[in-house]
Amino acid sequence: MIDWNSVTRDHVVQAINEYDRLGPDQFFAKHGFAPTTTYELVWKDGVHPPKAILGTAYEFATGRRLASADFEGGKSGAVKVLGQLAFTVREKRRPAG
């Protein structure tokens, strides 16, 4: 089990900024994650992939890289941890149609 105690809100913001700077494709290639399918992290005027952001925040906090398979992304995983750090994570909005 991952110890998330070393990850702070500032690490998450740092990961969000990295995502915004690199764009999704480069971010995923660099940090080893994939686009979100179920949830989205809401930050300012945009949305971000919560599992990828949290995994990258962990890397910034500890210097250790996590693979996507190392932790859960859903309500008991990344969504919960990000919520504890006062971030808003919601179910991903599906296009109407």
N, C-alpha and C positions, 0 to 999 in steps of 0.2 A: 504494500500500500504506500502511496506517495504521501510524504509529509509536506503539506502546503503551507506550513507556518512561516517559512522564509519568504513567501511571495506576498508582497505588499501591493496596495493600490497603485503606488508609483511604478512598480514593475509592470503591472497590467497596462497602465497608460503608456509606458515605454514600448510595449509590444504593439499596442494600437497605433502608435505613431510610426513604428516600423512598417506595419501593414499598409498604412496610408501612404508612406513614402515609397515603398517598393511596388505597391499594387499587388493584387491577389496572386497572380502567376509566379512572380519572383519571390514573394513571401513564402508561398507553399513550397517552392523548389528549395529555398534556403533553409527553411525550418522543418520541412518534412511532414507537413499536414495536408489536408484536402479541404475543399469547400464544405460548408455546413449543410446538413440536410434537414435538421429538425428545429434547431434553435438559432437565434441571432442575438448578439450582444449589441445593445443600443448605446451609442456614444455620440454626443453632440448631434450632428445632422446625418449621421450614417449608421450603418449596421456592419457588424464584423462577425467572423466565425468564432464562437466562444471557446471551443476546444483548442483550436490553433492559437488563439490569443493567450489562453491560460498556459498552454504548453510552452510557448515562447517566453512568457513572463517567468515561468519556472527556470528556464534556461538562463535568463538574465539574472535571476536571483541567486542561482546556485552554480552556474557554469556547467551544469549537466543537462544534456539534451534528452528529452523524452520522445519516444515514438508514440504515434497515435494509439497503438495497442496497449500502451503502458497504463492508461487510465480511461475512465468512462467520461463521456461528454454530456450525458443526460442529467436528469434532476438530482441524481445522487452523486454526480461527479462534477464536471466543470461548471454546470449551471449553479449548483449549490455553493461551490467555492467562490464563484464570482458574486453571487448574491450576498455572501458573508462579507465581501469586500465592498458592498454597497453599489454594485453595478446592476443595471437592469438587463435581464435576459428574458426574452419572450419566445413563444413558438414562432417559427418562421412563417411569414405571411405567404400564402400561396396565391399565385396570379389568378384572377377571376377568369372563368371560362368554362 
